Every structure is written in structure tokens, then in C-alpha cells.
Amino acid sequence: MIKNILVSIMVAGAAVLATSSFTSLHKATTTIYKVDAAQSSVKWIGKKVTGEHSGNVTISSGSLTTASNAITAGTVDIDLSTITSTDITDPASNAKLIGHLKSADFFNVASFPKATLVITSSKLKSAGNYDVTGNLTIKGITHPITFPATIQVTADKINATAAITIDRTKYDIKYRSASFFSDLGDKAIDNDFVLNVKLVANKSNEKL
């Protein structure tokens, strides 16, 4: 009886030590990186029946967390008030497009000045190539999203690129969507738009 009790105590003790060692190892390999907004960029592309428009928008802040060199969490904020058009050279036409994109027909920037991507996990597909999963919030509406990304993680820096396709209608952006309005003809605008993201993040001394 006493022998059995001693064995149980030893097994329990070993389990506690193993758990403690795993936790310590996990903490030792967890690193936080702060997004370098100046080195990062987002280029948008929106298409319509008669052509397309493109431009830039600025990342305002963000951070990424890694464990064993894989991204496990993160947050990236995009400042929608900085949206620009790079394909329209006429100043008046350019300003008209940007004003419309900032209006309630599209991103309603006055009420919702930022979009936020919260990363929850990444899955390795092949060397340097991942599927990144998270939740995207635009206009106060949140939906899950998964997209392919190329990610390089070093001790001091993360470099990542991704082409993220977003269905705008999920975020109550239905202006000239053929899914909701008939007889638009050549005035229809595609539901999907693309964000070509370049992300640079530097190692932080911040602790979890």
C-alpha cells in the first residue's frame, strides 16, 4: 500500500516537472515583434467592369507574436483616412474617387477610421509559405479570414508579404454590387478587392 502511494507521488511529481519544463520552453521561444509602419506598405486594387483603380493605404501600428519561428498571434491596424489613388492623374478626379471611398457608400471613414486584422494562427505549407488565419474588422463588422503569405522570421526581424482578397459586401460595402443591384450594366463594381501587403516587424523587448 505504502509502495503504491510512493509510486503515485513520484508519477505526479514527474508530471508536474514535465509540465513546468514545457511551459518554460514555450516561454523561452516566444518573441514579440513590433510592426515598422515606415517600412511596411499596403497597396489596394479594386476592379469594375470598365477597368480598375489602385492606390495605397497606411499601416498605423501592429505587433506579431512568434513561437518556434511561427506566427501564433498578432494585430495590424490600417488607417483608412490615409487611402490614396495612384492611377488617376487628374487632381479633381482623384479627389472625387478618394472622397467617395471615404464616404458611407464605401468605408465610412468618419465613423470607422481604421480596419483591424487580428491574427490567430499560421500554418506552414512549404518552406516560407504559410496559410494565415485571423479575424478582419471593417466598418465595425468582423469576419474570419484565411490567406496565403510568404513569411521569413529571424531572431531580429519578420518580413512578410501577402495578397489578401476581401469580399467587400461582407462588410456592408454594397455600392454597385451586382449581387445586390440589378441592371447595373458596365457600372458594376467587383465584390472582391485585393490588398497587397508588405509587412516588416522588428524584435521587441516587450514580454508576454
N, C-alpha and C positions, 0 to 999 in steps of 0.2 A: 504493500500500500504506500509506504513512505517512498519506495523507489519510484513508483508511478507518479507521485506528486512531484518529486525532484525532476523527473524527466519532463513533465508538463511545464514546470517553471523554466527549465533550460530551453525548451522549444519556444515558449512565449518570449523569453529574453532574446533569443536569436532573431525572432520575427521583428521585435522592436528595433534591434540593431540594424537589421537589413532595411527596414523602412526608413530609419534615420539616415543611413548611408545613401539610399536612393534620393531622399529629399535634399541632402547636402550636395549630391552630384548634380541634381536638377538645378538647384540654385546657382551652382558654380558655372553652369553652362548657359545661363540665361543672361541676355545682354539687351540693353535698350539703345536704340539709335534715334537721333533727332533728325527730322527731315530738313535738308538745306533748301529753303524756298528759292534762294537765288540761283542755285544750280539745277533745280527741278523745273519741269515745264509740263503744260497740258495744251495740246492742240486739238481743237474740235472740228468736226466735219458734219455738216447737215446737208442732206440731199433732197431734191424735189424733182418733179417730172421734167422740168426745163433746165436742170443744172444742179449746182451745189454752191454752198458757201462754206467758208472756213475761217478760222481765227485762233486766238489764244485766250486762255483764262489762267489766273494765277493761283497757285497753292499758297495758302496763308500760313499753315502750320501742320505739323504732323509728327508722329513717332511710330516706330516699329519695334516689336519685341521678337527676339530670336531665341531658340533653344537648339543646341547642336547644329547651328548654322542654318536652321529653317525658320521662316517667319511663322510665328504662332499667334500673333495679335498685332493690332495697330490701328491708328486713326489718322485719316488725312482729310483736312478741311480745304475746300476750294472757295475762294472769294468770288462770287458771281458778279459782283459790282465791277470787276476788272475785265469783263469779257470784251474782246475786240474782234474786229473783222480784218482779215489780211488780204482778201480777194477783191474788195471793192475799192477802187482808187478815187472815185468821186467823193469828196468830203460830205456833201449833203446826203447822198445815197447811203454812204457808210453810216452816218449818224442816224439815219432813219431806220436802218436794219438793227443797229445796236439798241436803239430806243425801243424797238418792237420786241427784241429778245428779252429786254429787261422788264417789259410790261406784263400785265396779268395774262395776256394771251400765251405767254411762254413761261419764264422763270419767276415772274413777280418778285423781283429783287428787293423792292421796297419792304416787303413783308418777310421775305425769305432770302436774306443776303448771302447765305452760304449753303453749299452742298457738302455732305459728310459721308465718307466711306469708312466703315468700321470693319477691319479685317478680323476674321475669327480663326482662320487656319489656312495652310497652304499644303498642297500635296505634290510631291515630286513625281514627274512623269518621265523625264530623262535628264541627263546632265545639264543643269542650269535652267531647265524648263519646268514650270510649276502650273498647277491649277490653283488659283487663289479664290477663297470663298469669304464672303462677308455680307454686310448689310449696307445698302446705299440709301441715303435720305436726300430727297429733293423736294422743295416746297412743303416740308414737314411730313412727307409721305415716305415710309420706309419699306423696301422690298429686298429680299435676299438676292445675291448676285454671285456668279462664278465666272471667272475669266482667265485666259491663259496669260502667263507672264514669264519673262526671262529675268532671272534673279541671280546676282553674284554677291555673296556675303563673304567679307573678310573680317579680320579682327577689328578693323577701324572704320569700315565703310560698307554700305549697301548701295549697289547700283541695280536698278530695276527698270524694265520697260514693259509696257502692256498696251494693247489695243482693246479698249473696253466698249462693247456695243450695248447701247441702252435704249430700251423701248420707252420713249417719252410719254406715251399715253398712260403708262402705269403710274405716272406722277402728275396726273391731271393736266397734261400739256396736249390738248386735243386739237389745237388750231389747224385747220385744213388737213385733218387726218381722214383719209378715205375710209377708215374703219368706223368713223362716226358721222361723216357727212357725205351725202351723195351728190352727184353731178358737179364735182369739183374740176373735172377735166384736167387740163395741164396746170391747174393751180394747186394740185395736191402736193403735200409735203410728206416725205417718208416718215413713218413712225420711229424708225431707228436713227440715232445719231451716234457718232463714234468719238471717243476721247483717246487720243494717242498720248500716253503718259510716259514721261521720263522722270524717274524718282532717284534722288541722291540723298542718302542719310548718313550722318556721322555718329560714331560711337559716343554715348553719353556716360557721364559718371553717375547718373541717376540710378538709384536702387529700387527694386520692386518691394 
